[in-house]
Amino acid sequence: MNAPATPDRRRWLGLVVISIAVSLIIVDSTIVNVAIPSVVDDLGITSTQVQWVQESYTLVFAALLLVFGTLADRFGRRRILLIGVALFALSSVVAALAPTGELLILSRVVQGLGGAMILPATLSLLNATFTGRERGIAFAVWGSTIGGMAAVGPLLGGWLTADFSWRWAFGINLPLGILIIVGALLVVQESRAEHRRRVDVVGAVLSVLLFTSLVFGLIEGRTYGWWATAKGAPDFWTLEISPIPFVFALTLVTLVAFIAWGVHRERRGRPTLIAFSLFGITSFRNGNIAALIVSLGEFGVILALPLWLQNVLGYDALQTGFLLLALAGGSFLASGFAGSASGKIAPVWIVRGGLVAEIIGLVVLALVITSDTAWWPLAIGLAVYGFGVGLATAQLTGVVLAEVPVGESGQASGTQSTSRQVGSALGIAILGTVLFTSLGAQLTDRLPEQLPSDVRQQVVDLVVDSAGAAIPGLEATSPDAAAAARDAFSEATRAATFTAAGFLAVGLLATLSLGGSAAGDRRSRSREDTPASSAP
């Protein structure tokens, strides 16, 4: 059952705590981007491990969101939030103390577990606590927090990495976690679904297999080969055919099995991991498709930019954070605009405007990226991009959940969060592959022809495997090779940025199916005006 209505002051204080909880997982994701070059230097991790430092977190996050969205409805949304924050904070301590890349990746796996508990719990708590126009404001605060923290994170991470150590970029999560736990116990009311349903264990296992195999295939395709086994593939794989086609086949089979199993259980009146009936709601179905595509373009580019800024332009972590602060400025400006436009402009039009701004910002970035770009055109592109992120992120959640019954908000929020996180994971995997594959091809073409072929290959492998961290070191031994590497990394970053813009353009087209008619808006507002206390 839901908690009784609470005084306005308690509810809004609870919103602050919930927003800080969202900040915890978003800041951590973006802090890591800035800290990665220092991690590479300190732990000596490869470019594939660089992707896995990000993906191990995002993959577990995406794979378990549906599970914990359902568990939050059953066992209590605040309870799942508190457990998630505790896990996240403790695993952050392990990450901060990690002596090897393998242990760092393992700790990121546990962080992903905690994050998967936090995000759907925050969404369903908001959906159960606020109604009407207040719900729109709450979602705007929640969404703008994501947009703003996505940019504040690099600044915080840059300061901690430059003045202290990359380890503090993880260690900062412990005091934040304690603050959230205390705040949630004081001002966030517990709520849960009135009818407790059993967890669909088979569906949960299938969903984990589905997302794990998909992202693994996208990341490791470069290592094992997309069809034929690559020369540098691990020794234990001896077949001429790469394992990646088998992995993608598993993804396809698991997807079919997941859908078939869920539909079968739903027809028999049994609980499912995803409420497939919700996909009969047009705004929910089409909104999830748009959210996945948009997230694919939004977050993938954040992997490439910090690496390029530090390894090619020579910025330190703090300077990188200051430049990415332009993104935060645009996002905070957008949150103010979105708040003032609430009730005046249909949310779907705000989402579309945000996507247009994101595309323009990324195109500007791609056009000015060179090995000696000045800071100010980058800041302009990032500010426009951040403005778009703030608009789109703040409103897309509300669009997706607008007509979802409150009693199913946990499953619904878990589903839309999964769409976003799967999109984010795919974005990092796809754009990371575009970045490093393009880097290898560009550098091979640009290296001086007089270099012996084996030396050329060694230089290419060194630059690609180090995610560009070896470029400054090449200056002392081969200035020409270093210049070629800087130009190649710039072109690869440009390719990744244009690719991200392309995905966002597809996401913009996907939002055209969301409608936004006056009738649809009236239905949405009518549903939002239903009192939270009357919903399960």
ZAMARGU-4260 file (C-alpha; in steps of 0.2 Angstrom, whole numbers, plus 5000, padded with zeros to 4 digits):
<rodrens>
0) 5000/5000/5000 | 5006/5018/4997 | 5010/5029/5012 | 4997/5042/5016 | 4998/5060/5009
5) 5012/5069/5017 | 5014/5088/5020 | 5020/5098/5005 | 5036/5102/5014 | 5040/5084/5017
10) 5036/5079/4999 | 5047/5092/4991 | 5061/5088/5003 | 5059/5070/4998 | 5061/5076/4980
15) 5078/5084/4984 | 5084/5068/4992 | 5078/5058/4977 | 5087/5070/4965 | 5103/5068/4975
20) 5101/5049/4973 | 5100/5051/4954 | 5115/5063/4955 | 5125/5049/4963 | 5123/5037/4949
25) 5124/5050/4935 | 5139/5060/4942 | 5148/5043/4945 | 5146/5039/4926 | 5153/5055/4920
30) 5167/5057/4933 | 5174/5040/4926 | 5175/5048/4908 | 5187/5061/4914 | 5197/5050/4926
35) 5200/5036/4913 | 5216/5043/4905 | 5223/5044/4923 | 5217/5026/4926 | 5225/5020/4910
40) 5242/5028/4916 | 5241/5021/4933 | 5234/5003/4930 | 5240/5001/4912 | 5223/4995/4906
45) 5219/4992/4887 | 5207/5001/4876 | 5195/4986/4878 | 5196/4987/4896 | 5193/5006/4895
50) 5176/5002/4887 | 5173/4988/4900 | 5176/5000/4914 | 5161/5009/4907 | 5151/4995/4900
55) 5153/4983/4916 | 5143/4996/4925 | 5131/5001/4911 | 5128/4983/4906 | 5123/4977/4924
60) 5113/4993/4926 | 5103/4989/4910 | 5101/4971/4913 | 5093/4972/4930 | 5083/4988/4929
65) 5067/4978/4925 | 5070/4966/4939 | 5072/4979/4952 | 5058/4990/4945 | 5046/4975/4949
70) 5055/4971/4966 | 5053/4990/4971 | 5034/4988/4968 | 5033/4972/4978 | 5045/4975/4993
75) 5044/4994/4994 | 5052/5008/4983 | 5061/5017/4997 | 5068/5000/5004 | 5075/4996/4987
80) 5082/5013/4985 | 5091/5012/5002 | 5099/4995/4998 | 5104/5001/4981 | 5113/5017/4988
85) 5122/5006/5001 | 5128/4994/4988 | 5133/5008/4977 | 5143/5017/4990 | 5152/5002/4997
90) 5157/4996/4979 | 5164/5014/4976 | 5176/5011/4990 | 5182/4995/4982 | 5184/5004/4966
95) 5194/5018/4974 | 5206/5005/4982 | 5207/4994/4966 | 5225/4989/4962 | 5221/4981/4945
100) 5210/4985/4930 | 5201/4968/4934 | 5196/4973/4951 | 5190/4990/4945 | 5179/4982/4932
105) 5172/4970/4946 | 5168/4984/4957 | 5159/4993/4943 | 5149/4978/4941 | 5143/4979/4959
110) 5140/4998/4956 | 5129/4994/4942 | 5119/4982/4953 | 5116/4997/4965 | 5112/5009/4952
115) 5099/4997/4945 | 5090/4998/4961 | 5091/5017/4963 | 5085/5023/4946 | 5068/5014/4945
120) 5065/5017/4963 | 5067/5036/4961 | 5055/5036/4946 | 5041/5026/4954 | 5043/5036/4970
125) 5040/5052/4961 | 5025/5044/4951 | 5017/5039/4967 | 5020/5054/4977 | 5016/5069/4965
130) 5000/5072/4954 | 4994/5084/4941 | 5006/5099/4937 | 5016/5095/4952 | 5021/5078/4944
135) 5027/5088/4929 | 5038/5099/4940 | 5045/5084/4949 | 5049/5075/4933 | 5057/5091/4926
140) 5068/5093/4942 | 5072/5074/4941 | 5077/5075/4922 | 5086/5092/4923 | 5096/5084/4938
145) 5102/5070/4926 | 5106/5083/4912 | 5115/5095/4924 | 5125/5081/4934 | 5130/5073/4917
150) 5141/5089/4915 | 5145/5094/4933 | 5152/5076/4935 | 5167/5079/4923 | 5171/5096/4932
155) 5171/5087/4949 | 5180/5072/4942 | 5193/5084/4934 | 5196/5093/4950 | 5198/5077/4961
160) 5209/5068/4948 | 5220/5083/4945 | 5222/5089/4963 | 5221/5072/4972 | 5219/5056/4962
165) 5207/5047/4951 | 5203/5036/4966 | 5194/5050/4974 | 5182/5051/4959 | 5175/5035/4966
170) 5178/5039/4985 | 5167/5054/4984 | 5152/5042/4983 | 5154/5036/5001 | 5149/5053/5010
175) 5136/5056/4996 | 5128/5039/4999 | 5127/5042/5018 | 5119/5059/5015 | 5106/5051/5004
180) 5102/5036/5016 | 5100/5048/5031 | 5089/5060/5020 | 5078/5046/5013 | 5075/5039/5031
185) 5069/5056/5037 | 5059/5063/5023 | 5055/5050/5009 | 5039/5040/5013 | 5038/5022/5009
190) 5026/5016/4995 | 5023/4999/4986 | 5010/4991/4975 | 4994/4986/4984 | 4994/4969/4975
195) 5011/4961/4978 | 5015/4950/4963 | 5028/4936/4962 | 5044/4939/4952 | 5045/4932/4935
200) 5062/4923/4938 | 5063/4915/4921 | 5059/4932/4913 | 5073/4940/4924 | 5086/4927/4918
205) 5081/4929/4900 | 5082/4948/4901 | 5100/4947/4909 | 5106/4935/4895 | 5098/4946/4882
210) 5106/4962/4887 | 5123/4954/4892 | 5125/4945/4876 | 5120/4960/4865 | 5133/4973/4873
215) 5146/4960/4875 | 5145/4956/4856 | 5146/4975/4852 | 5161/4978/4863 | 5171/4962/4860
220) 5168/4962/4841 | 5184/4972/4838 | 5194/4960/4849 | 5188/4943/4842 | 5183/4949/4825
225) 5165/4952/4818 | 5165/4936/4808 | 5182/4928/4805 | 5193/4926/4821 | 5205/4941/4822
230) 5224/4938/4823 | 5225/4946/4840 | 5210/4936/4848 | 5213/4927/4864 | 5222/4910/4862
235) 5208/4900/4870 | 5197/4903/4855 | 5204/4891/4841 | 5189/4891/4828 | 5191/4901/4812
240) 5174/4908/4815 | 5174/4922/4828 | 5163/4919/4844 | 5154/4935/4840 | 5141/4928/4828
245) 5137/4915/4840 | 5134/4928/4854 | 5123/4939/4843 | 5113/4923/4838 | 5111/4920/4857
250) 5104/4938/4858 | 5091/4935/4845 | 5086/4918/4852 | 5085/4926/4870 | 5075/4941/4863
255) 5062/4929/4855 | 5061/4918/4871 | 5059/4933/4882 | 5044/4940/4872 | 5036/4923/4870
260) 5038/4919/4888 | 5031/4936/4894 | 5016/4935/4882 | 5012/4917/4888 | 5012/4922/4906
265) 5002/4937/4903 | 4989/4927/4894 | 4988/4915/4909 | 4986/4930/4921 | 5003/4928/4929
270) 5015/4942/4933 | 5028/4946/4920 | 5044/4956/4921 | 5037/4969/4908 | 5019/4973/4908
275) 5016/4969/4890 | 4999/4976/4891 | 5007/4993/4894 | 5014/4993/4876 | 4996/4995/4870
280) 4997/5013/4877 | 5004/5023/4862 | 5014/5036/4872 | 5022/5022/4882 | 5027/5011/4867
285) 5033/5024/4856 | 5041/5034/4870 | 5052/5019/4874 | 5058/5017/4857 | 5062/5035/4856
290) 5071/5035/4873 | 5082/5020/4868 | 5087/5029/4851 | 5090/5046/4860 | 5101/5038/4874
295) 5111/5029/4861 | 5116/5046/4853 | 5117/5056/4869 | 5129/5047/4880 | 5140/5037/4868
300) 5149/5053/4863 | 5154/5057/4881 | 5166/5042/4880 | 5176/5050/4866 | 5177/5068/4870
305) 5187/5067/4887 | 5200/5055/4879 | 5202/5067/4864 | 5204/5083/4875 | 5217/5075/4886
310) 5227/5064/4874 | 5227/5076/4859 | 5224/5093/4864 | 5234/5091/4880 | 5221/5096/4893
315) 5222/5090/4910 | 5208/5082/4919 | 5203/5099/4928 | 5203/5108/4911 | 5193/5095/4903
320) 5180/5097/4917 | 5179/5115/4915 | 5176/5114/4897 | 5163/5101/4899 | 5155/5113/4911
325) 5148/5122/4896 | 5137/5107/4894 | 5130/5110/4912 | 5127/5128/4909 | 5116/5124/4894
330) 5107/5110/4903 | 5103/5121/4918 | 5097/5135/4906 | 5086/5122/4898 | 5078/5116/4915
335) 5072/5134/4918 | 5065/5135/4901 | 5056/5118/4903 | 5049/5123/4920 | 5042/5139/4913
340) 5035/5131/4898 | 5026/5117/4908 | 5007/5118/4904 | 5010/5130/4890 | 5019/5119/4877
345) 5016/5100/4875 | 5030/5090/4882 | 5033/5081/4866 | 5037/5097/4857 | 5049/5102/4871
350) 5057/5084/4868 | 5058/5088/4849 | 5066/5105/4852 | 5079/5097/4864 | 5084/5084/4851
355) 5086/5097/4837 | 5097/5107/4849 | 5107/5092/4853 | 5110/5088/4834 | 5115/5105/4831
360) 5127/5105/4845 | 5135/5089/4840 | 5137/5094/4822 | 5146/5110/4828 | 5157/5100/4838
365) 5161/5088/4824 | 5165/5102/4812 | 5177/5111/4823 | 5187/5095/4830 | 5205/5096/4824
370) 5221/5092/4832 | 5223/5111/4837 | 5205/5116/4840 | 5203/5132/4852 | 5192/5130/4867
375) 5179/5142/4863 | 5170/5134/4848 | 5170/5118/4858 | 5162/5127/4872 | 5148/5134/4860
380) 5144/5116/4853 | 5144/5109/4871 | 5132/5123/4877 | 5120/5120/4863 | 5121/5101/4865
385) 5118/5103/4884 | 5103/5114/4881 | 5096/5100/4871 | 5100/5087/4884 | 5091/5097/4897
390) 5075/5099/4887 | 5074/5082/4881 | 5079/5072/4897 | 5068/5083/4908 | 5052/5079/4898
395) 5054/5062/4889 | 5051/5053/4905 | 5035/5062/4908 | 5030/5058/4890 | 5033/5040/4892
400) 5024/5038/4909 | 5010/5051/4906 | 4996/5038/4904 | 5003/5023/4914 | 4993/5018/4929
405) 5002/5023/4946 | 5000/5005/4952 | 5011/4999/4937 | 5023/5014/4939 | 5037/5003/4945
410) 5037/4991/4930 | 5034/5006/4918 | 5048/5016/4925 | 5059/5001/4925 | 5055/4998/4907
415) 5058/5016/4901 | 5074/5016/4912 | 5080/5000/4904 | 5076/5008/4887 | 5087/5022/4891
420) 5101/5012/4899 | 5101/4999/4885 | 5102/5014/4873 | 5117/5021/4883 | 5126/5004/4884
425) 5123/5002/4865 | 5129/5020/4862 | 5145/5017/4872 | 5148/5001/4863 | 5144/5007/4846
430) 5153/5024/4847 | 5167/5016/4856 | 5169/5004/4842 | 5168/5018/4829 | 5181/5028/4838
435) 5194/5014/4840 | 5191/5006/4823 | 5192/5023/4814 | 5207/5027/4825 | 5216/5011/4819
440) 5212/5014/4801 | 5216/5033/4801 | 5233/5030/4809 | 5238/5016/4798 | 5235/5028/4783
445) 5243/5043/4791 | 5260/5035/4797 | 5275/5039/4787 | 5278/5027/4773 | 5296/5025/4777
450) 5292/5016/4793 | 5294/4997/4792 | 5277/4988/4792 | 5280/4979/4808 | 5284/4996/4817
455) 5269/5004/4809 | 5258/4990/4816 | 5266/4992/4834 | 5263/5010/4834 | 5244/5008/4829
460) 5242/4994/4842 | 5250/5005/4855 | 5240/5020/4852 | 5223/5010/4850 | 5226/4999/4865
465) 5230/5013/4876 | 5215/5023/4870 | 5227/5037/4865 | 5236/5038/4881 | 5252/5034/4872
470) 5252/5049/4860 | 5261/5061/4872 | 5275/5048/4874 | 5277/5047/4855 | 5283/5065/4854
475) 5300/5060/4861 | 5304/5045/4850 | 5294/5049/4834 | 5287/5067/4832 | 5280/5063/4815
480) 5271/5047/4822 | 5264/5058/4836 | 5257/5071/4824 | 5249/5057/4814 | 5241/5050/4829
485) 5234/5066/4835 | 5226/5069/4818 | 5220/5051/4817 | 5212/5053/4835 | 5204/5069/4830
490) 5196/5061/4814 | 5190/5046/4824 | 5182/5058/4837 | 5174/5067/4823 | 5167/5051/4816
495) 5160/5046/4833 | 5152/5063/4835 | 5144/5063/4818 | 5138/5045/4822 | 5130/5051/4838
500) 5121/5065/4829 | 5115/5053/4816 | 5107/5042/4830 | 5099/5058/4838 | 5091/5062/4821
505) 5084/5045/4820 | 5077/5048/4838 | 5069/5064/4832 | 5060/5055/4819 | 5054/5042/4831
510) 5046/5056/4842 | 5035/5060/4827 | 5025/5045/4832 | 5021/5052/4849 | 5008/5064/4842
515) 5006/5078/4854 | 4988/5083/4849 | 4977/5093/4860 | 4966/5077/4863 | 4981/5067/4868
520) 4987/5081/4880 | 4969/5082/4888 | 4970/5063/4891 | 4987/5065/4899 | 4982/5079/4910
525) 4966/5070/4915 | 4976/5055/4920 | 4989/5065/4930 | 4975/5074/4940 | 4971/5057/4948
530) 4976/5058/4966 | 4991/5048/4971 | 4982/5042/4987 | 4969/5034/4977 | 4981/5024/4967
535) 4989/5008/4973
</rodrens>
